[in-house]
Amino acid sequence: MGQVGATLSAVVTDPAAAKTRLPAGSYGWGGIYGTQFWVDPTNRVVGVVMTQTAIIGSGPISNPVREAFYTVD
């Protein structure tokens, strides 16, 4: 028997191309109704956003929350 593995994530390889402030090597997943998680091993950060919206996908609310975390004052 072989090993079986599964993953439900996307990995950032080029932050500029992905238009994100997450560093390369970060990964995460966005779900329905605004849920999202991300793991940033470079900065040792894990984020979770949980919303209940009728907007399908995680972009309109969760992405700005995630990006705000990486905004430098």
N, C-alpha and C positions, 0 to 999 in steps of 0.2 A: 504494500500500500504506500502511495506517495502522500506527501503533505498537501493539504488543501488550504488555500488562503483566499480571502476576499477583502476588498477594500472599497469604501465608498468615499472617495476623496479626490480632490484635484490638487496638484502640486504646483507651486509657483516656481518657474524656472527663469523667467525674465520679467521682473517687476515692471519695467518700463512698458513692455509690450502688453502686459496684463492690466496696465493702468491702476496699479495698486501700490500702497506704501509697505505692504508686507515684504519682508526680505525673501530672497531666493531660498528654497528649501521649506518654506511654510506650506501648510496644507490644511484643507478643510472641506466643508460641504455646506451647501445651502439647500434648504428643504422648502416644502410647501408652507404657505401661510406665514412666511417671514422668519422661520427658524434658520439658524446658521451657527456653525462652530468653526473655529480655526485654531491651529497649533503653530506657534512660532518658536522653533527650537533655538534659533539664534539669540533671541531675547528672553527665552524661557517664559513665554506667555501662552496661556490658553484662554480663548474667549468663547463665550456662548451668548447668543441673542435669541430670546424666545418671545415671539409676538403672536398674536392671533389677529390676522388681517384677512380681508377678502381678496387682497392682491396676491395673485399667484406668483410664487417665486420669492427669493430672499432679498432681491436687489433694492427696492425703493426705501426700505427702512434699515435693514440689517447692514448693508454695505456702507452707508454713511456712518453708522455707529462704529463699525470696525475701523474705517479709515480715520475717524476722529481720534481714536485711541493712539494713532501714530502721528498725529499732528504735533509739531514742535512749536512751543510758545516762543 
